[in-house]
Amino acid sequence: DADVTQTPRNRITKTGKRIMLECSQTKGHDRMYWYRQDPGLGLRLIYYSFDVKDINKGEISDGYSVSRQAQAKFSLSLESAIPNQTALYFCATSALRGSHYEQYFGPGTRLTVT
Amino acid sequence: AQSVTQLDSQVPVFEEAPVELRCNYSSSVSVYLFWYVQYPNQGLQLLLKYLSGSTLVKGINGFEAEFNKSQTSFHLRKPSVHISDTAEYFCAVLSGGGSEKLVFGKGTKLTVNP
């Protein structure tokens, strides 16, 4: 099984619809992240969570919300999707223990808002 | 705030030529540095990382990078590229001090021509 899974992998939705992207991990990492990728802009951080009770906004959180249902699950919601939220979305996990750092990315969810 | 600058958005090279993809970062604290590769229509794959120790880091697929603290750079190099190296490459920085947010550059598209 993959370390980080994302569902759905592809989604087309209409403007104004609510949509949820889900992420699950099997690494046992406390830290989880949501990024979006746009051509020419790299990956930008939307939200991150350092444990179940700790949720933080990233650099582009407007229009998004998240829920950390359990250590292994971190969902991203678009309450009312708009076309400029069309992007590739990545979930990631990490753990930093001393000088040992691990990070795993999911395969991505391609979202199109029409 | 941390930032990462990838100085070239596109780098075209011929097969078997050497290549250098440039990356500069801004941070006043200790950093961890990464290079990721994204092949067309795929997710992110870690090429190499610098956490501590030797400033010359070797990664997968024959790539290497050198950490230069005085110049705040982490350039990626390969002595002889292949067509299969055509991809987008992302430099990323993680600051120490418990702030585990990976900040990405905007990416460099490497195109290897026959």
Interface residues (C-beta under 8 A of the other chain):
Chain A: R31 Y33 Y35 G40 L41 G42 L43 R44 L45 Y48 F50 G58 F90 A92 S94 L96 S99 H100 Y101 Q103 F105 G106 P107 G108
Chain B: Q6 S9 Y32 F34 G43 L44 L46 K49 L51 S52 F90 A92 L94 G98 E100 K101 L102 V103 F104 G105 K106 G107
